[in-house]
């Protein structure tokens, strides 16, 4: 039994209906504000960004670059905190 790709996105729907002008997103001087597309026209990975559970799983895998960067950053912060306490 296979799950259709469209049913996966049904749980998370776009907050802007199709055809809505998204004001304030344009950053180009001569550009126009973009228009919202239908949910099916956006890539699958975009909807994964909204799923907090998937994002936590992604960053907690030891083989993931983000995981190692976070671990290193936390270690540096802890080290810097201890250096500040000594002075």
SULQUI-V323439 format. One record per residue. N is the residue number from 1. RES is the residue in one small letter. PSI is psi in whole degrees, -180 to 180 (* if undefined). Layout:
N;RES;PSI
N;RES;PSI
This chain:
1;x;130
2;x;151
3;x;131
4;x;144
5;x;-33
6;x;-32
7;x;-26
8;x;-38
9;x;-13
10;x;-28
11;x;-35
12;x;115
13;x;152
14;x;145
15;x;-14
16;x;123
17;x;158
18;x;135
19;x;-7
20;x;133
21;x;124
22;x;91
23;x;142
24;x;-2
25;x;-29
26;x;133
27;x;-1
28;x;144
29;x;-44
30;x;3
31;x;168
32;x;156
33;x;138
34;x;161
35;x;135
36;x;139
37;x;174
38;x;148
39;x;-33
40;x;-15
41;x;-8
42;x;152
43;x;155
44;x;-41
45;x;-23
46;x;-39
47;x;-24
48;x;-27
49;x;-29
50;x;-16
51;x;104
52;x;-36
53;x;-44
54;x;-38
55;x;-39
56;x;-40
57;x;-41
58;x;-41
59;x;-9
60;x;0
61;x;126
62;x;-22
63;x;-2
64;x;138
65;x;-39
66;x;-39
67;x;-48
68;x;-38
69;x;-41
70;x;-43
71;x;-45
72;x;-43
73;x;-43
74;x;-39
75;x;-41
76;x;-43
77;x;-43
78;x;-42
79;x;-45
80;x;-36
81;x;-43
82;x;-35
83;x;-40
84;x;-32
85;x;-28
86;x;-24
87;x;*
